[in-house]
Amino acid sequence: MSDSKARILIVDDEVSIRTSLSMLLGEIGHPTNTAEDGFSALASMRKQIPDILISDLYMPGMSGFELTSVVRRRFPEVRTVVMSGAFRGNEVPSGVAADAFFQKGSSMGSLLRILQSLTSDGGEMRSCVSFADGPIWIQPSGFDRAIDARITICCPECLRTFSEAGGGLGGEVCETKCTHCRGRIRYSIVPTLDAGPIQNHQEGRSRGSFKTAAGPQYEC
């Protein structure tokens, strides 16, 4: 994959971030498209599959947690970068099917280094989350966190839905079996911004800011 020709799809609910990233990456030769959430990203990918997907984790509609899980299963050749101001460090949050993580508020140089690693020949920045081991992500509702609440799960094997009690805390990977085909399913509830961090070393839970090369910061 050539760095100057890699097609990039940028997904973020903040129009300022989509526009800034698209302009900056376009200036260095990347053809870019943008989408405001996971649903519109998948609609865009029906028309053209990108080489790299850059997605925010927290978005209305379909979150980046869910989007990257779907993309890893349907388009395993697409490299994925997730970004958020809710986590610190450079490790991909636990259970997220992505190749790299970009902390919002970091410099553009950090993102460019990630893209260089993903586009260089022989790059080895492939996620340790495989198709089989990565959990499916379930969007929380007002009842998901109540005691004895029931959640609805769609089996990725037989595509039939079933419900069961519980579901754990946001970000916690749980395991169950499909009531129809008995297939093993690992799933997780999308964590909310006021929940505890997915990984112990990740401390920031407030929405971060994104720095462009020109200097302005945008709340995200």
C-alpha positions in Angstrom: 0.0 0.0 0.0 1.5 3.4 -1.0 1.3 6.1 1.6 0.6 8.8 -1.0 -2.3 6.8 -2.5 -3.9 5.3 0.5 -7.7 6.1 0.6 -8.8 7.2 4.0 -12.3 7.3 5.5 -12.6 9.7 8.5 -15.6 9.1 10.8 -16.4 11.6 13.6 -19.6 13.3 14.7 -17.7 16.6 15.0 -17.8 18.3 11.6 -14.7 20.5 12.6 -12.6 17.4 13.2 -13.8 15.6 10.0 -13.0 18.8 7.9 -9.6 19.4 9.5 -8.4 15.9 9.2 -9.7 15.6 5.6 -7.9 18.8 4.6 -4.6 18.0 6.3 -4.4 14.4 5.0 -5.5 15.6 1.6 -2.6 18.0 1.5 -0.1 15.1 1.8 -1.7 13.1 -0.9 -4.4 10.9 0.7 -7.8 10.8 -1.1 -10.3 11.1 1.8 -14.0 10.7 2.4 -15.8 11.6 5.7 -18.8 10.2 7.6 -20.6 11.4 10.7 -21.2 8.0 12.4 -20.9 4.3 11.9 -24.1 3.9 9.8 -23.0 6.6 7.3 -19.5 5.1 7.3 -20.9 1.7 6.2 -23.0 3.4 3.6 -19.9 5.1 2.2 -18.0 1.8 2.2 -20.7 0.2 0.0 -19.7 2.7 -2.6 -15.9 2.6 -2.1 -13.8 0.6 0.4 -11.0 2.7 1.9 -7.5 1.4 2.6 -7.6 3.0 6.1 -10.5 3.8 8.4 -10.0 6.5 11.1 -12.9 6.5 13.5 -13.9 8.3 16.7 -15.1 5.8 19.4 -17.9 7.8 20.9 -20.6 8.8 18.4 -24.4 8.8 18.4 -26.1 6.2 16.2 -23.4 3.6 15.7 -20.3 4.1 17.8 -16.7 3.4 16.8 -16.7 0.4 19.1 -19.5 -1.2 16.9 -18.2 0.1 13.6 -14.7 -1.3 13.9 -16.1 -4.7 14.9 -18.3 -4.8 11.8 -15.5 -3.6 9.6 -13.1 -6.2 10.9 -15.6 -8.9 10.1 -16.8 -7.6 6.7 -13.7 -5.9 5.5 -10.7 -7.5 7.2 -8.3 -6.0 4.6 -9.1 -2.4 5.8 -6.6 -1.0 8.4 -8.4 0.7 11.3 -7.3 3.6 13.6 -9.6 4.5 16.5 -9.4 7.9 18.3 -10.8 9.4 21.4 -10.2 11.9 24.1 -11.6 9.5 26.7 -8.4 7.3 26.9 -4.8 8.1 27.4 -1.7 6.4 26.0 -1.1 4.7 22.6 -2.6 1.2 23.2 -5.8 0.1 21.5 -8.6 -0.1 24.2 -9.3 -3.6 25.2 -11.7 -5.5 23.0 -11.7 -2.9 20.2 -11.0 -4.4 16.8 -8.5 -1.8 15.6 -4.9 -1.7 14.5 -3.9 1.5 16.3 -5.1 4.2 18.7 -4.7 8.0 18.4 -5.4 10.0 21.5 -7.3 13.2 20.6 -5.3 16.2 21.8 -2.0 14.7 20.5 -0.1 16.2 17.7 -0.8 15.5 14.1 2.7 14.1 14.0 1.6 11.2 16.1 -1.3 10.4 13.7 1.0 10.6 10.7 3.5 8.2 12.3 0.6 5.7 12.8 -0.4 6.1 9.2 3.2 5.6 8.0 3.4 2.4 10.0 0.1 1.1 8.5 1.0 2.0 5.0 4.6 1.0 4.9 5.4 -2.3 3.2 5.7 -5.1 5.7 4.1 -3.1 8.5 3.2 -5.3 11.4 0.7 -3.1 13.2 -2.1 -5.6 12.9 -4.5 -5.8 15.9 -4.2 -8.8 18.2 -8.0 -8.9 18.2 -8.9 -11.6 15.6 -12.2 -12.2 13.8 -12.9 -15.1 16.1 -11.9 -13.4 19.4 -13.1 -9.9 19.0 -16.4 -9.2 20.9 -19.5 -7.9 19.3 -20.5 -4.5 20.8 -24.0 -3.7 22.0 -25.3 -0.2 22.3 -26.5 0.4 25.9 -30.1 1.4 26.7 -31.6 2.8 29.9 -32.2 -0.7 31.1 -28.9 -2.4 30.3 -27.3 -1.5 33.6 -30.2 -2.4 35.8 -30.1 -5.5 38.0 -31.5 -8.5 36.1 -32.0 -6.4 33.0 -32.2 -8.3 29.7 -30.2 -7.5 26.6 -30.8 -8.5 23.0 -28.0 -10.2 21.2 -27.7 -11.0 17.5 -25.7 -14.1 16.8 -23.0 -13.4 14.2 -23.2 -17.1 13.0 -26.9 -17.8 12.5 -28.0 -14.1 12.6 -30.9 -14.9 14.9 -31.6 -12.8 17.9 -32.2 -13.8 21.5 -32.2 -12.2 24.9 -30.6 -12.9 28.2 -30.2 -11.4 31.6 -27.3 -9.2 32.6 -24.6 -7.9 30.3 -21.9 -6.7 32.6 -20.4 -3.2 32.9 -19.5 -1.1 29.9 -16.3 -2.4 28.3 -16.4 -5.7 30.1 -16.1 -8.7 27.7 -18.7 -11.3 28.5 -19.3 -14.8 26.9 -22.5 -16.7 26.2 -23.9 -19.3 23.8 -26.5 -18.6 21.1 -29.8 -20.3 22.1 -30.4 -21.3 18.5 -27.2 -22.6 17.1 -25.2 -22.9 20.4 -22.4 -20.9 18.9 -19.9 -19.2 21.3 -20.4 -15.5 21.4 -18.2 -12.9 23.1 -19.9 -9.5 23.6 -19.5 -6.2 25.4 -21.7 -3.2 26.2 -20.4 0.1 24.7 -19.0 2.0 27.8 -20.4 5.5 28.5 -18.1 8.4 29.0 -18.9 8.6 32.7 -18.0 4.9 33.2 -14.6 3.7 34.4 -11.8 3.4 31.9 -11.6 0.3 29.8 -7.9 -0.2 30.6 -6.3 0.7 34.0 -3.6 2.9 32.6 -6.1 5.0 30.7 -7.2 7.8 33.0 -8.9 10.6 31.0 -12.6 10.2 30.8 -13.6 13.7 29.8 -13.9 14.6 26.1 -10.6 15.7 24.8 -9.5 18.3 22.3 -7.9 17.8 18.9 -4.9 19.8 17.8 -4.3 20.6 14.2 -1.0 21.6 12.7 -2.2 25.2 12.5 -2.8 25.3 16.2 -6.6 25.6 16.9 -8.2 23.1 19.2 -11.7 21.6 18.8 -13.7 20.1 21.6 -14.5 16.5 20.8 
